[in-house]
């Protein structure tokens, strides 16, 4: 998945529950609660 598209999707969610991975770090970078 394109990182820009993924960042956009992660920015729209309220919370991300997952392991310590790239998407989790990206979610934290765009301000999503992890």
CORPECOR-V724085 format. One record per backbone hydrogen bond with DSSP energy under -1.0 kcal/mol. CO is the residue of the C=O (numbers start at 0). NH is the residue of the N-H. E is the energy in kcal/mol with one decimal. If there is no record, write none. Layout:
# CORPECOR-V724085
co=<CO,CO>
nh=<NH,NH>
e=<E,E>
This chain:
# CORPECOR-V724085
co=<1,2,3,4,5,6,18,20,21,22,23,24,25,26,27,32>
nh=<5,6,7,8,9,10,20,24,25,26,27,28,29,31,30,15>
e=<-2.5,-2.5,-1.9,-2.3,-2.7,-1.9,-1.7,-2.1,-2.5,-2.5,-2.1,-1.9,-1.5,-2.6,-1.1,-2.5>
